[in-house]
């Protein structure tokens, strides 16, 4: 029995070695998971993109501005001239915080009066908003104590930090999670089903029969994609119905615009699924590679953990994930009422990904055809 069992074990390891793709995934997946969980996932959100509207233009306001930066929680992108610039940046997702100093900020401090300043936070990302609010409150207390100590008086409120949480002021968890979960469902379905279905057709010989027909490779790819586009829209509709009906998630923007801008996201994932099917040899490999793609999408796109808290290398890697841009689109429309002007940059990024994925997929398909 021992010799027979040993022979079977040797046979299985030889089979693993021959199946290099599966063996590579088995080795790489835990390593990637450990690296992502160890470095990329960080609940302490710092370096939040911030805009400053300084109507005081004084030494006191500049000192307070520098104090915000010194905390490490705020990264000032630029100074703006209008409050509408802050509104547009928070709506589009290019900034998470806006700091406003009123014109009488410095005169009130010089008269030993309470000086107000406003901190506007994008609360559609509850984790980032919580970090920003806590840091702003603590900074106001610390700077106030420093000012009173310098004056030799008892501690009083010197800096009145007025916090404004926009888009999800009550920090309702489903408002933040449901739109993101819709993106995860679409990602998982479009990539996994498409890649597995195409590999199954190749295993059954159906793909070879289609290849010898007059149908061109691009036409064949489009024919495989279009049915799943319809499936994606059905899933989106069901998800919106559940989110709005069961969790009371609002849709503050245009529902038609949401359906329109979901199309490039679905197409990008479908081409990614076709690309995986061109590399995978078996349905098992296709499923493993799809999961290998899905894991970074969940952890690095901003679905759960803010991208601002990630190391630079992971922040840049998240730019090749379609879900990164779709989260801004769906949360922007549903929670912020964002329009095309605020979301156009994300749609353009998805278009670039579609072009890249389609090109590589087509080249892979033609190589297999040859």
C-alpha positions in Angstrom: 0.0 0.0 0.0 2.8 2.4 0.9 4.5 2.0 -2.5 1.3 2.5 -4.4 0.4 5.6 -2.3 3.9 7.0 -2.9 3.6 6.4 -6.6 0.3 8.3 -6.7 1.8 11.2 -4.8 4.7 11.4 -7.2 2.3 11.3 -10.1 0.2 14.2 -8.7 3.3 16.4 -8.2 4.5 15.6 -11.7 1.0 16.7 -13.0 1.2 19.9 -11.0 4.6 20.7 -12.5 3.3 20.2 -16.0 0.3 22.5 -15.3 2.5 25.5 -14.9 -0.3 28.1 -14.9 -2.2 26.4 -12.0 1.1 25.8 -10.1 2.0 29.4 -10.5 -1.3 30.6 -9.2 -1.1 28.3 -6.3 2.3 29.8 -5.3 1.6 33.4 -6.3 -1.9 33.8 -4.8 -0.9 33.4 -1.1 2.1 35.6 -1.6 0.0 38.3 -3.2 -2.6 38.0 -0.5 0.1 38.4 2.2 1.6 41.5 0.5 -1.7 43.2 0.0 -3.0 42.5 3.5 0.3 43.5 5.0 1.0 46.7 3.1 -2.0 47.9 1.2 -4.7 47.5 3.8 -4.5 50.3 6.3 -7.5 51.6 8.3 -5.6 54.7 9.4 -6.3 57.0 6.5 -3.8 59.8 6.0 -2.8 62.2 3.2 -6.4 62.9 2.3 -6.6 65.1 -0.9 -7.6 68.6 0.4 -8.5 72.0 -1.1 -8.1 75.2 0.8 -10.2 78.4 0.3 -8.4 81.1 2.3 -10.5 84.2 2.3 -8.5 85.6 5.2 -5.1 85.6 3.4 -3.3 86.2 6.7 -0.4 84.8 8.6 -2.8 83.3 11.1 -4.7 81.4 8.4 -1.4 80.2 6.8 -0.2 79.0 10.1 -3.4 77.0 10.6 -3.2 75.7 7.1 0.3 74.4 7.8 -0.9 72.8 11.0 -3.5 70.8 9.1 -0.8 69.5 6.7 1.5 68.7 9.7 -1.0 66.3 11.1 -0.3 64.0 8.2 -4.0 63.5 7.6 -4.4 66.3 5.0 -2.6 66.7 1.7 -3.3 70.1 0.2 -3.7 69.7 -3.6 -4.1 73.4 -4.2 -5.7 76.6 -3.0 -8.9 77.7 -4.7 -10.7 81.0 -5.2 -14.3 79.9 -5.0 -16.3 77.6 -2.8 -17.8 76.0 -5.9 -14.3 74.6 -6.7 -14.5 72.6 -3.5 -18.0 71.5 -4.3 -17.0 70.2 -7.7 -13.9 68.5 -6.4 -15.8 66.7 -3.7 -18.5 65.7 -6.1 -16.0 64.3 -8.7 -14.0 62.5 -6.0 -10.7 64.3 -6.8 -10.7 65.7 -3.3 -12.0 64.4 0.0 -11.7 67.6 2.2 -12.2 71.3 1.8 -11.0 73.8 4.4 -12.5 77.3 4.4 -11.0 80.3 6.3 -13.5 83.3 6.5 -12.3 86.9 5.9 -12.5 87.7 9.6 -10.5 84.8 10.8 -7.3 86.7 11.7 -9.1 89.9 13.1 -11.1 87.8 15.5 -8.0 86.0 16.7 -6.3 89.4 17.3 -9.2 90.6 19.3 -9.0 87.4 21.4 -12.3 86.2 20.0 -13.4 82.7 18.8 -12.3 82.3 15.2 -14.4 80.0 13.0 -13.2 77.9 10.1 -15.1 75.3 8.1 -14.0 71.8 7.2 -16.1 70.1 4.6 -15.7 66.3 4.3 -16.9 63.9 1.7 -18.7 61.4 3.9 -19.6 59.0 1.1 -16.4 57.3 2.1 -17.1 56.8 5.8 -13.6 55.7 6.8 -11.8 58.6 5.2 -14.5 61.0 6.6 -14.1 59.7 10.1 -10.3 60.2 10.0 -10.6 63.7 8.7 -13.2 64.7 11.2 -11.3 63.3 14.2 -8.1 64.9 13.0 -9.7 68.3 12.5 -11.4 68.2 15.9 -8.2 67.3 17.7 -6.2 70.0 15.8 -8.8 72.6 16.8 -8.4 71.6 20.5 -4.6 71.5 20.4 -4.2 74.8 18.7 -6.7 76.4 21.0 -4.8 75.2 24.1 -1.6 76.5 22.6 -3.1 79.9 22.0 -4.5 80.2 25.5 -1.3 79.1 27.1 0.6 81.8 25.2 -2.0 84.4 26.5 -1.8 83.0 30.0 -5.5 82.5 30.3 -7.7 79.5 31.1 -8.4 77.2 28.1 -11.4 78.4 26.1 -12.6 77.7 22.6 -10.3 79.7 20.3 -10.7 77.9 17.0 -14.3 77.0 16.2 -13.8 74.1 13.7 -17.2 73.7 12.0 -17.4 70.3 10.5 -19.7 69.6 7.5 -20.2 66.0 6.4 -21.6 65.9 2.9 -23.5 63.2 1.0 -23.8 60.7 3.9 -23.9 62.9 7.0 -25.3 60.1 9.3 -22.6 57.7 8.1 -25.2 55.1 7.1 -23.1 52.0 6.2 -25.4 50.6 3.4 -25.2 53.9 1.6 -21.5 53.4 1.2 -21.4 49.6 0.8 -24.4 48.8 -1.5 -23.1 50.8 -4.5 -19.7 49.2 -4.1 -21.1 45.8 -3.8 -23.0 46.2 -7.0 -19.6 46.9 -8.7 -18.1 43.8 -7.1 -21.0 41.6 -8.3 -20.7 42.9 -11.8 -16.9 42.5 -11.8 -17.1 38.9 -10.5 -19.9 37.9 -12.9 -18.5 39.5 -16.0 -15.0 38.2 -15.6 -15.6 34.7 -14.2 -18.5 33.7 -16.4 -17.0 35.1 -19.6 -13.6 33.5 -19.1 -15.0 30.1 -18.0 -17.6 30.0 -20.9 -15.0 30.7 -23.6 -12.6 28.1 -22.2 -15.4 25.6 -22.0 -16.2 26.2 -25.7 -12.6 25.7 -26.5 -12.5 22.4 -24.6 -15.6 21.2 -26.3 -14.4 22.1 -29.8 -17.1 24.7 -30.4 -14.6 27.5 -30.6 -12.6 25.8 -33.4 -15.8 25.4 -35.4 -16.5 29.1 -35.1 -13.0 30.0 -36.1 -13.2 28.2 -39.4 -16.4 30.1 -40.3 -16.2 33.5 -42.2 -16.7 35.3 -38.9 -13.8 37.6 -38.1 -12.1 37.5 -34.7 -13.4 40.9 -33.7 -16.9 40.0 -34.7 -16.6 36.8 -32.7 -15.5 38.6 -29.6 -18.3 41.1 -29.9 -20.8 38.3 -30.4 -19.5 36.7 -27.1 -19.7 40.1 -25.3 -23.1 41.5 -26.2 -25.2 38.8 -24.4 -23.3 39.3 -21.2 -23.9 43.1 -21.5 -27.6 42.4 -21.2 -26.9 40.1 -18.2 -24.9 42.8 -16.6 -27.7 45.3 -16.9 -30.2 42.8 -15.5 -27.9 42.4 -12.4 -27.6 46.1 -12.1 -31.3 46.6 -12.2 -31.9 43.9 -9.6 -29.2 45.3 -7.3 -30.6 48.8 -7.5 -34.1 47.5 -6.7 -32.8 45.7 -3.6 -30.6 48.6 -2.5 -33.3 51.2 -2.9 -36.2 49.0 -1.6 -34.5 47.2 1.2 -31.8 49.5 2.4 -33.2 52.9 1.3 -30.1 53.8 -0.6 -30.7 57.1 -2.4 -30.2 57.8 -6.1 -29.6 61.5 -6.1 -28.4 61.8 -9.6 -29.7 60.6 -13.0 -30.6 56.9 -13.1 -30.3 57.1 -16.9 -26.8 58.4 -16.6 -25.9 55.6 -14.3 -27.1 53.0 -16.8 -25.2 54.7 -19.6 -21.9 55.0 -17.7 -22.2 51.4 -16.5 -21.7 50.2 -20.1 -17.9 50.9 -20.3 -17.4 49.3 -17.0 -19.2 46.1 -18.1 -17.3 46.0 -21.4 -13.9 46.5 -19.7 -14.6 43.5 -17.5 -15.8 41.4 -20.4 -12.6 42.1 -22.4 -10.6 41.2 -19.3 -12.5 38.0 -19.1 -11.8 37.3 -22.7 -8.1 38.0 -22.0 -8.1 35.5 -19.2 -9.7 32.9 -21.4 -7.0 33.4 -24.0 -4.3 32.5 -21.4 -6.1 29.8 -19.4 -6.2 26.2 -20.8 -8.9 24.8 -18.6 -12.0 26.0 -16.9 -10.2 25.5 -13.5 -7.4 27.8 -14.6 -9.9 30.4 -15.8 -11.7 30.3 -12.5 -8.4 30.6 -10.6 -7.1 33.5 -12.7 -10.5 35.3 -12.4 -10.3 35.0 -8.6 -6.7 36.2 -8.8 -8.1 39.3 -10.6 -11.1 39.7 -8.3 -9.0 39.9 -5.1 -7.1 43.0 -6.0 -10.3 44.6 -7.2 -11.9 44.2 -3.8 -8.9 45.3 -1.8 -7.3 48.0 -3.9 -10.2 49.8 -5.7 -11.5 51.7 -2.7 -14.4 49.3 -2.1 -13.6 48.8 1.6 -10.3 50.5 2.3 -9.6 54.0 1.0 -6.9 54.2 -1.7 -5.3 57.2 0.0 -4.2 54.9 2.8 -2.3 52.6 0.5 1.4 52.7 -0.4 2.2 54.5 -3.6 2.9 51.3 -5.6 -0.6 49.9 -4.8 -2.2 53.2 -5.4 -0.8 53.3 -8.9 -1.6 49.6 -9.5 -5.3 50.3 -8.7 -5.4 52.5 -11.8 -5.6 49.4 -14.0 -8.6 48.1 -12.2 -12.0 49.0 -13.8 -13.7 48.9 -10.5 -11.6 51.8 -9.2 -13.3 54.1 -11.7 -16.8 52.6 -11.5 -16.9 53.1 -7.7 -16.5 56.8 -8.3 -19.2 56.7 -10.9 -21.8 54.8 -9.1 -21.2 56.4 -5.7 -21.0 59.8 -7.4 -24.4 59.4 -9.1 -26.2 57.7 -6.2 -24.9 59.6 -3.2 -23.7 62.9 -4.6 -25.9 63.5 -7.6 -22.9 63.9 -9.8 -23.3 64.6 -13.5 -21.3 64.0 -16.6 -18.9 66.9 -16.0 -17.8 65.4 -12.6 -17.5 61.9 -13.9 -16.1 62.3 -17.4 -12.5 61.6 -16.3 -13.5 58.2 -15.0 -15.3 57.3 -18.1 -12.2 58.3 -20.2 -10.1 56.0 -18.0 -12.4 53.1 -18.5 -12.2 53.8 -22.3 -8.5 53.5 -22.2 -8.7 50.2 -20.3 -11.2 48.9 -22.8 -8.8 49.7 -25.6 -5.9 48.1 -23.9 -7.8 44.9 -22.9 -9.4 44.6 -26.3 -6.1 44.9 -28.1 -4.3 42.3 -26.0 -7.3 40.0 -26.1 -7.5 40.2 -29.9 -3.8 39.5 -30.3 -4.1 36.5 -28.0 -7.1 35.2 -29.9 -5.4 35.5 -33.3 -2.3 33.8 -31.9 -4.5 30.8 -30.8 -6.2 30.9 -34.2 -2.9 30.6 -36.0 
